[in-house]
Amino acid sequence: MSQPPSPSRHVESPADWIAHHARYSPQREAVHDLASGRRFTYAQLDERISRAALWMRDRLGVGRGDRVAVLSHNDSDVFEVQFACQRLGAIFLPINWRLATPEIEFICGDAEPRALLYGVEFEAAAAQVARTCAVEHAAALANGGSSEYEAGIAGASGTLADPGNGLGDTLTIMYTSGTTGRPKGARNTYRMGLYNTLNSVVACDVGPRTRNLVFLPTFHTGGLNVYANPVFHTGGTNLVMRTFDPGHFLRILSDRGAALTHALGVPTNFLMTAEEPGFADADLDHLVLLGVGGAPAPLALLERYAEKGVPLQQLWGMTETGPLGLVLGADQALAKAGSSGLPVMYSELEIVDDKGRPLGPEETGELMIRGPNVTPGYWNRPEANREAFTEDGWFHTGDAARTDEDGYFYIVDRWKDMFISGGENVYPVEVENAIYELDGVLENAVVGVPNMKWGEVGRAYVVLKDGSNLDGGAILEHCRDRIARYKVPKEVRLVDELPHNATGKILKHELPRD
């Protein structure tokens, strides 16, 4: 499946964000790569992107519609490659570096990239993938060090023709996690990027003065598109952290010299950071907002950051939705604790039952979304596209949700995480939130396990904070006082750690069910 040709520039052509800011504010800092110490103004970044595009075209043979795979830790070079793809009409293909080599081979076999650019730390995996998948060209990135990429930029010359991109063309293919089967490549279009930026400006106060910390991996829509690409779009500055470390994260957040305004993480990131020794005395009141997504944030976590004067802004989105779909205003963080907020301006959302009928307040059903921020479909997956979309364009999110009387949305859980105990639906997030109320709990995850009498019952996996003396009995007794009896887990297992993906999201499917 190749990218269809587009006519020359027309009214709906997407803007070249970096070129625009290089012209109007050339000396404004665009990006600061924290690992290498490199800083580039918009003029400098614009020049590097053009040279990267020329090298990719002339040496790697990349043209319109070709896929360019990138396997790398966070690096300012990754953003350069993304924008170089735009200038060639090529498609950016960021790959999850946490995957095993056979999983990467599946993605490259499916997307068939013309080139594979890789961080030197992944050289062995990249070489094997290139051989197995017959990738024509593979070249190394080195976070500013000596590499084929830096040599290619230094030696590139020439001019670039207008690629004729349209707003409906695909800029990025982002593969989903594949926890319920083979991963699928969600096509992210230029139109999705435009509307995600508009939504970020309106709902998250992103603009030219924004200084955003990118620490979620850039192969994930959170790292790439909240708030990094909207910040580039509006002419702000992105600080790029190679990988997440809670101590380093806290130091940067509290460094007034860095002058950060924004950052996005998952609850685990903020839970770990709050346990750092310096958190209690950290100065965070210069931050505009910290976004939290990927999973509902426990009330105890929201309260802890609110006490620091920095409300965590709950967000909901998916790779397939650009990603922003719901945003909770920072002023409602505690009043509507547990809510993911209201629909962003350019999206429609509704909750339906299993027959597709809209539900009213406090009724739980599947969350549906429609709008210009939603993917047009999956790469090479016509059957998945038919299943994912209704005839009138609504996308099945797979999330169980409800609204309150004020119209605020609450993500109850993933449909696949819900289990039925004695005929009653149990949504693990409700149980997990009850367990999080205990001071000695660092993390927890609840899953359904088979049971002869009830069909399924809950099992809680709990990680305790250092020095906590909680035991399973105390945790169960706490639950009995706060949630319905059928929701109370039948078992608690204390563990040293829970499995996480590269963004810090808990991987429930890896927890034992036997």
C-alpha positions as CSV (number, residue, x, y, z in Angstrom):
1,M,0.0,0.0,0.0
2,S,1.6,3.2,-1.1
3,Q,0.8,6.9,-0.6
4,P,-1.4,8.1,-3.4
5,P,0.0,11.0,-5.4
6,S,-1.2,14.5,-4.5
7,P,-1.5,17.5,-6.8
8,S,0.8,20.5,-6.4
9,R,0.2,22.9,-3.6
10,H,-3.4,23.9,-3.0
11,V,-5.6,25.6,-0.4
12,E,-5.5,22.6,2.0
13,S,-1.7,22.1,1.9
14,P,-0.2,21.8,5.4
15,A,2.2,24.5,6.5
16,D,5.9,23.7,7.1
17,W,6.0,24.7,10.8
18,I,9.7,24.9,11.1
19,A,10.3,26.9,7.9
20,H,7.6,29.3,9.0
21,H,9.2,30.0,12.4
22,A,12.7,30.1,10.8
23,R,11.5,33.0,8.8
24,Y,9.6,34.9,11.4
25,S,11.5,34.2,14.6
26,P,14.9,32.6,13.4
27,Q,16.8,33.2,16.7
28,R,14.1,31.7,19.0
29,E,15.3,28.4,20.6
30,A,13.4,25.5,19.0
31,V,14.9,22.5,20.8
32,H,17.4,21.6,23.6
33,D,18.6,18.1,23.6
34,L,19.5,17.5,27.2
35,A,21.6,14.4,26.8
36,S,24.0,15.9,24.2
37,G,23.6,19.5,25.3
38,R,22.8,20.6,21.8
39,R,20.6,23.7,21.3
40,F,19.2,24.8,18.0
41,T,17.3,27.9,17.0
42,Y,14.5,27.6,14.5
43,A,16.9,28.9,11.8
44,Q,19.5,26.2,12.7
45,L,16.8,23.5,13.0
46,D,15.4,24.5,9.6
47,E,18.8,24.1,8.0
48,R,19.5,20.7,9.5
49,I,16.1,19.5,8.4
50,S,16.6,20.6,4.8
51,R,20.1,18.9,4.8
52,A,18.6,15.7,6.3
53,A,15.9,15.7,3.6
54,L,18.5,16.1,0.9
55,W,20.6,13.3,2.3
56,M,17.7,11.0,2.6
57,R,16.6,11.7,-0.9
58,D,20.0,11.6,-2.6
59,R,21.7,8.9,-0.6
60,L,18.9,6.7,0.8
61,G,16.5,7.0,-2.2
62,V,13.6,8.3,-0.1
63,G,10.8,9.8,-2.1
64,R,7.1,10.6,-1.8
65,G,5.1,7.9,0.0
66,D,8.2,6.0,1.2
67,R,8.3,5.0,4.8
68,V,11.3,6.0,7.0
69,A,11.6,3.9,10.1
70,V,13.4,5.3,13.2
71,L,14.5,3.1,16.1
72,S,16.0,5.4,18.7
73,H,15.8,6.7,22.3
74,N,14.6,10.3,22.5
75,D,16.8,12.5,20.5
76,S,16.4,15.9,18.8
77,D,17.5,14.0,15.6
78,V,14.2,12.1,15.7
79,F,12.2,15.3,15.3
80,E,14.5,16.3,12.4
81,V,13.8,13.1,10.6
82,Q,10.1,13.6,11.1
83,F,10.2,17.0,9.5
84,A,12.6,15.9,6.8
85,C,10.0,13.3,5.9
86,Q,7.4,16.1,5.5
87,R,9.7,17.9,3.1
88,L,10.0,14.8,0.9
89,G,6.3,13.7,1.2
90,A,7.6,10.6,2.9
91,I,6.0,8.9,5.9
92,F,7.6,8.9,9.4
93,L,7.6,5.5,11.1
94,P,8.8,5.6,14.8
95,I,9.3,2.2,16.3
96,N,9.0,1.1,19.9
97,W,12.6,0.3,21.0
98,R,11.2,-1.8,23.9
99,L,10.0,-4.5,21.4
100,A,11.8,-7.7,20.8
101,T,13.5,-8.0,17.4
102,P,10.9,-10.4,15.9
103,E,8.2,-7.8,16.9
104,I,10.1,-5.0,15.1
105,E,10.5,-7.3,12.1
106,F,6.7,-7.7,12.0
107,I,6.3,-3.9,11.9
108,C,8.9,-3.4,9.2
109,G,7.5,-6.3,7.2
110,D,4.1,-4.7,7.4
111,A,5.1,-1.1,6.6
112,E,8.0,-1.9,4.3
113,P,10.2,1.1,5.0
114,R,12.7,2.3,2.4
115,A,15.1,3.3,5.1
116,L,15.8,2.4,8.8
117,L,17.6,5.0,10.9
118,Y,18.7,3.8,14.3
119,G,20.4,4.9,17.4
120,V,23.8,3.3,17.8
121,E,22.5,1.6,20.9
122,F,20.2,-0.5,18.7
123,E,22.8,-1.4,16.0
124,A,22.6,-5.2,16.4
125,A,18.7,-5.2,16.3
126,A,18.6,-2.8,13.3
127,A,21.1,-4.9,11.3
128,Q,19.0,-8.0,11.8
129,V,15.8,-6.3,10.9
130,A,17.3,-4.7,7.8
131,R,18.5,-8.2,6.6
132,T,15.2,-10.0,7.5
133,C,12.9,-7.3,6.0
134,A,15.1,-6.4,3.0
135,V,15.3,-2.7,4.1
136,E,17.3,-1.0,1.3
137,H,19.2,1.4,3.5
138,A,20.1,1.5,7.2
139,A,22.1,4.3,8.9
140,A,23.0,5.3,12.4
141,L,22.1,8.2,14.6
142,A,24.4,9.0,17.6
143,N,22.8,11.9,19.5
144,G,25.1,14.4,18.0
145,G,28.1,12.2,17.9
146,S,30.0,11.0,14.8
147,S,27.5,9.0,12.7
148,E,26.3,8.4,9.2
149,Y,23.5,10.8,9.9
150,E,25.7,13.7,10.9
151,A,28.1,13.0,8.0
152,G,25.1,13.0,5.7
153,I,23.8,16.3,6.9
154,A,27.3,17.9,6.7
155,G,27.7,16.7,3.1
156,A,24.2,17.4,1.8
157,S,23.5,20.1,-0.8
158,G,20.9,20.9,-3.4
159,T,17.3,22.1,-3.5
160,L,14.1,20.5,-2.5
161,A,11.0,20.5,-4.6
162,D,7.5,21.1,-3.1
163,P,6.3,17.6,-2.3
164,G,2.6,18.6,-2.8
165,N,1.4,17.3,0.6
166,G,-2.3,17.6,1.4
167,L,-4.0,17.7,4.8
168,G,-5.4,14.2,4.2
169,D,-2.0,12.7,3.5
170,T,-0.3,10.5,6.0
171,L,2.7,12.0,7.9
172,T,3.2,9.3,10.5
173,I,2.3,5.6,11.0
174,M,2.3,4.8,14.7
175,Y,1.9,1.1,15.6
176,T,-0.3,0.3,18.5
177,S,0.9,-1.8,21.4
178,G,-0.6,-5.1,20.1
179,T,-1.6,-6.3,23.6
180,T,-4.6,-8.1,22.1
181,G,-3.0,-9.3,18.9
182,R,-0.6,-8.2,16.2
183,P,0.1,-4.4,16.3
184,K,-1.7,-2.2,13.8
185,G,-0.3,0.9,12.2
186,A,-2.5,3.9,12.8
187,R,-2.2,6.5,10.1
188,N,-1.7,10.0,11.5
189,T,-2.4,12.7,8.9
190,Y,-1.4,16.3,8.6
191,R,-5.0,17.2,9.3
192,M,-4.8,15.3,12.6
193,G,-1.7,17.2,13.5
194,L,-3.3,20.5,12.7
195,Y,-6.4,19.9,14.9
196,N,-4.3,18.4,17.7
197,T,-2.4,21.6,17.8
198,L,-5.5,23.7,17.8
199,N,-6.9,21.6,20.7
200,S,-3.6,21.9,22.6
201,V,-3.6,25.7,22.2
202,V,-7.2,26.0,23.4
203,A,-7.3,23.4,26.1
204,C,-3.7,23.2,27.3
205,D,-2.4,26.8,26.9
206,V,0.3,25.8,24.4
207,G,1.9,28.7,22.5
208,P,5.2,30.4,21.5
209,R,6.3,30.9,25.1
210,T,5.8,27.2,26.0
211,R,8.9,25.3,27.2
212,N,7.9,21.7,27.1
213,L,9.8,18.7,28.5
214,V,9.6,15.7,26.3
215,F,10.3,12.6,28.3
216,L,7.7,10.0,27.2
217,P,9.3,8.1,24.3
218,T,8.8,9.7,20.9
219,F,7.6,6.5,19.3
220,H,4.5,7.0,21.4
221,T,1.8,9.5,20.6
222,G,2.2,11.1,24.0
223,G,5.9,11.8,23.5
224,L,5.5,12.9,19.9
225,N,2.2,14.8,20.0
226,V,1.6,16.0,23.6
227,Y,2.9,18.5,23.7
228,A,6.0,18.3,21.4
229,N,4.6,18.7,17.9
230,P,2.1,21.4,19.0
231,V,4.9,23.3,20.6
232,F,6.9,23.2,17.4
233,H,3.8,24.2,15.5
234,T,3.3,27.3,17.6
235,G,6.9,28.3,17.8
236,G,7.8,27.2,21.4
237,T,10.7,25.3,22.7
238,N,11.0,21.5,23.4
239,L,13.5,20.2,25.9
240,V,14.2,16.5,25.0
241,M,15.1,14.0,27.8
242,R,16.6,10.8,26.5
243,T,14.8,8.4,28.9
244,F,12.7,9.0,32.1
245,D,14.4,9.0,35.4
246,P,12.4,10.4,38.4
247,G,15.3,12.1,40.1
248,H,16.4,13.9,36.9
249,F,12.8,14.7,36.0
250,L,12.3,16.4,39.4
251,R,15.5,18.4,39.1
252,I,14.5,19.7,35.7
253,L,10.9,20.5,36.8
254,S,12.2,22.5,39.7
255,D,15.0,24.3,37.9
256,R,13.9,27.9,37.3
257,G,16.7,28.3,34.9
258,A,15.2,25.7,32.6
259,A,11.9,27.7,32.8
260,L,9.7,24.8,32.0
261,T,6.0,25.4,31.5
262,H,4.6,22.0,30.4
263,A,5.2,18.3,30.6
264,L,3.1,15.2,30.0
265,G,3.4,11.9,31.8
266,V,1.5,8.8,32.9
267,P,0.4,8.4,36.6
268,T,3.4,6.1,37.3
269,N,5.8,8.9,36.3
270,F,4.3,11.3,38.8
271,L,3.9,8.7,41.5
272,M,7.6,7.8,41.3
273,T,8.6,11.5,41.2
274,A,6.5,12.3,44.3
275,E,8.5,9.6,46.2
276,E,11.9,11.3,45.5
277,P,13.5,12.8,48.6
278,G,13.5,16.4,47.2
279,F,9.9,16.5,46.2
280,A,8.5,18.0,49.4
281,D,10.8,21.0,49.1
282,A,10.8,21.3,45.3
283,D,9.7,24.7,43.8
284,L,7.2,24.0,41.1
285,D,4.9,27.0,41.1
286,H,6.4,28.4,37.8
287,L,4.9,25.5,35.8
288,V,1.8,26.2,33.7
289,L,0.6,22.6,33.8
290,L,1.5,19.0,34.1
291,G,-0.6,16.7,31.9
292,V,-1.4,13.2,33.0
293,G,-2.9,10.6,30.7
294,G,-2.6,6.9,29.7
295,A,-4.7,5.9,32.8
296,P,-6.9,7.6,35.4
297,A,-4.9,9.4,38.0
298,P,-5.6,8.3,41.6
299,L,-7.2,11.0,43.8
300,A,-4.3,10.8,46.3
301,L,-1.9,11.6,43.5
302,L,-3.9,14.6,42.3
303,E,-4.1,15.9,45.9
304,R,-0.4,15.6,46.4
305,Y,0.5,17.7,43.4
306,A,-2.3,20.2,44.1
307,E,-0.7,20.8,47.5
308,K,2.5,21.9,45.6
309,G,0.4,24.4,43.6
310,V,0.6,22.3,40.4
311,P,-2.7,20.6,39.5
312,L,-2.3,17.6,37.3
313,Q,-4.5,18.1,34.2
314,Q,-6.2,14.8,33.3
315,L,-6.2,14.1,29.6
316,W,-7.6,11.3,27.5
317,G,-6.6,10.3,24.0
318,M,-5.4,7.5,21.8
319,T,-2.9,7.0,19.0
320,E,-5.9,6.9,16.7
321,T,-7.3,10.3,17.9
322,G,-4.3,12.5,17.3
323,P,-4.3,12.1,20.4
324,L,-6.3,14.7,22.4
325,G,-10.0,13.8,22.8
326,L,-10.9,14.8,26.4
327,V,-9.3,17.5,28.6
328,L,-10.1,18.4,32.2
329,G,-9.5,22.0,33.0
330,A,-6.8,22.5,35.6
331,D,-9.3,24.4,37.8
332,Q,-11.5,21.3,38.0
333,A,-8.7,18.8,38.8
334,L,-10.0,18.1,42.3
335,A,-13.6,19.1,41.9
336,K,-14.0,16.6,39.1
337,A,-11.3,14.1,40.3
338,G,-11.3,11.0,38.3
339,S,-12.8,12.7,35.2
340,S,-10.9,13.0,31.9
341,G,-12.9,16.2,31.3
342,L,-14.9,17.5,28.4
343,P,-14.5,16.9,24.6
344,V,-11.9,19.1,22.9
345,M,-13.3,21.7,20.6
346,Y,-13.0,19.9,17.3
347,S,-14.3,16.4,18.4
348,E,-17.6,14.7,19.0
349,L,-17.8,12.1,21.7
350,E,-20.7,9.9,22.9
351,I,-21.2,6.8,25.0
352,V,-23.3,3.9,23.6
353,D,-24.5,0.5,24.6
354,D,-23.6,-2.8,22.8
355,K,-26.3,-2.0,20.2
356,G,-24.9,1.4,19.4
357,R,-27.7,3.3,21.2
358,P,-26.6,6.6,23.1
359,L,-26.7,6.3,26.9
360,G,-27.6,8.9,29.5
361,P,-25.6,10.3,32.5
362,E,-24.2,7.7,34.9
363,E,-24.7,4.8,32.4
364,T,-21.6,2.9,31.4
365,G,-21.0,2.0,27.8
366,E,-18.4,2.3,25.1
367,L,-16.8,5.7,24.3
368,M,-17.1,6.7,20.6
369,I,-15.4,9.6,18.9
370,R,-15.7,11.4,15.6
371,G,-13.9,14.4,14.1
372,P,-11.0,15.7,12.0
373,N,-8.5,14.5,14.7
374,V,-9.4,10.9,14.2
375,T,-7.3,8.5,12.0
376,P,-8.7,7.7,8.6
377,G,-7.7,4.1,9.3
378,Y,-5.0,1.5,9.8
379,W,-2.2,0.7,7.4
380,N,-2.9,-2.4,5.3
381,R,-5.8,-3.4,7.6
382,P,-9.1,-3.1,5.7
383,E,-10.8,-5.6,8.0
384,A,-9.7,-3.8,11.1
385,N,-11.0,-0.5,9.6
386,R,-14.4,-2.0,9.0
387,E,-14.5,-3.1,12.6
388,A,-13.2,0.2,14.0
389,F,-15.6,2.6,12.3
390,T,-19.4,2.8,12.0
391,E,-20.9,3.7,8.7
392,D,-21.4,7.3,9.8
393,G,-17.8,7.7,10.8
394,W,-17.8,7.1,14.6
395,F,-14.6,5.3,15.9
396,H,-14.8,2.6,18.5
397,T,-12.3,3.5,21.2
398,G,-12.7,0.3,23.2
399,D,-12.9,2.3,26.4
400,A,-15.7,1.9,28.9
401,A,-16.9,5.3,30.0
402,R,-19.7,7.3,31.6
403,T,-20.7,10.9,32.0
404,D,-21.9,12.7,35.1
405,E,-24.9,15.1,35.2
406,D,-22.7,18.0,34.2
407,G,-21.5,16.2,31.1
408,Y,-18.0,15.4,32.3
409,F,-16.6,12.1,31.0
410,Y,-15.1,9.4,33.1
411,I,-13.0,6.6,31.7
412,V,-14.2,3.6,33.7
413,D,-11.7,1.1,32.2
414,R,-10.8,-0.7,29.0
415,W,-13.6,-3.0,27.9
416,K,-11.1,-5.8,27.8
417,D,-10.0,-5.2,31.4
418,M,-13.5,-5.4,32.8
419,F,-14.4,-8.8,34.3
420,I,-17.8,-10.3,35.4
421,S,-18.0,-11.6,39.0
422,G,-21.2,-13.4,39.9
423,G,-23.0,-11.6,37.1
424,E,-21.8,-8.2,38.1
425,N,-19.5,-6.0,35.9
426,V,-16.3,-5.1,37.8
427,Y,-14.1,-2.3,36.4
428,P,-10.6,-2.7,37.9
429,V,-9.9,1.0,38.0
430,E,-12.6,1.6,40.6
431,V,-10.9,-1.0,42.8
432,E,-7.4,0.3,42.2
433,N,-8.5,3.8,43.2
434,A,-9.8,2.5,46.5
435,I,-6.4,0.8,47.1
436,Y,-4.5,3.9,46.2
437,E,-6.1,5.7,49.1
438,L,-3.8,3.7,51.5
439,D,-0.7,5.7,52.3
440,G,1.6,2.8,52.1
441,V,0.7,1.9,48.5
442,L,3.0,2.9,45.6
443,E,1.3,1.1,42.7
444,N,-1.4,-1.5,42.2
445,A,-3.2,-3.3,39.4
446,V,-6.3,-5.4,39.7
447,V,-7.1,-8.2,37.2
448,G,-9.9,-10.8,36.9
449,V,-8.9,-14.4,37.5
450,P,-11.0,-17.6,37.0
451,N,-13.1,-18.8,39.9
452,M,-15.3,-21.9,40.0
453,K,-18.1,-20.2,42.0
454,W,-18.2,-16.7,40.7
455,G,-16.8,-17.1,37.2
456,E,-14.2,-14.5,37.8
457,V,-12.9,-12.7,40.9
458,G,-10.4,-9.9,41.4
459,R,-6.8,-10.3,42.2
460,A,-4.8,-7.2,43.3
461,Y,-1.1,-6.9,42.7
462,V,0.3,-4.3,45.0
463,V,3.7,-2.6,45.3
464,L,4.3,-1.0,48.7
465,K,6.3,2.1,49.5
466,D,9.6,1.6,51.3
467,G,9.0,1.2,55.0
468,S,5.3,0.3,54.6
469,N,4.0,-2.5,56.9
470,L,0.7,-3.0,55.1
471,D,-0.3,-6.6,54.4
472,G,-3.0,-8.2,52.3
473,G,-5.5,-8.4,55.1
474,A,-5.3,-4.7,55.8
475,I,-5.7,-3.9,52.1
476,L,-8.8,-6.1,51.7
477,E,-10.4,-4.7,54.9
478,H,-9.8,-1.2,53.5
479,C,-11.6,-2.2,50.3
480,R,-14.6,-3.7,52.1
481,D,-15.2,-0.3,53.7
482,R,-15.2,1.6,50.4
483,I,-16.5,-0.4,47.5
484,A,-19.3,-3.0,46.9
485,R,-18.5,-6.4,48.2
486,Y,-18.5,-8.0,44.8
487,K,-15.8,-5.6,43.7
488,V,-13.5,-6.5,46.6
489,P,-10.6,-8.6,45.4
490,K,-10.5,-12.2,46.7
491,E,-6.7,-12.1,46.8
492,V,-3.8,-9.6,47.3
493,R,-0.3,-10.4,46.1
494,L,2.5,-8.1,47.3
495,V,5.1,-7.7,44.6
496,D,8.4,-5.8,44.2
497,E,7.3,-4.2,40.9
498,L,4.7,-4.2,38.2
499,P,5.4,-4.7,34.5
500,H,5.4,-1.4,32.5
501,N,5.7,-0.4,28.9
502,A,8.1,2.3,27.7
503,T,5.7,5.1,28.7
504,G,5.4,3.8,32.2
505,K,1.9,2.4,31.7
506,I,1.1,-0.8,33.6
507,L,0.9,-3.9,31.4
508,K,-1.9,-5.9,33.0
509,H,-1.8,-8.6,30.4
510,E,1.6,-9.7,31.7
511,L,0.3,-10.3,35.2
512,P,-0.3,-14.0,36.1
513,R,-4.0,-15.1,36.0
514,D,-3.5,-18.7,37.2
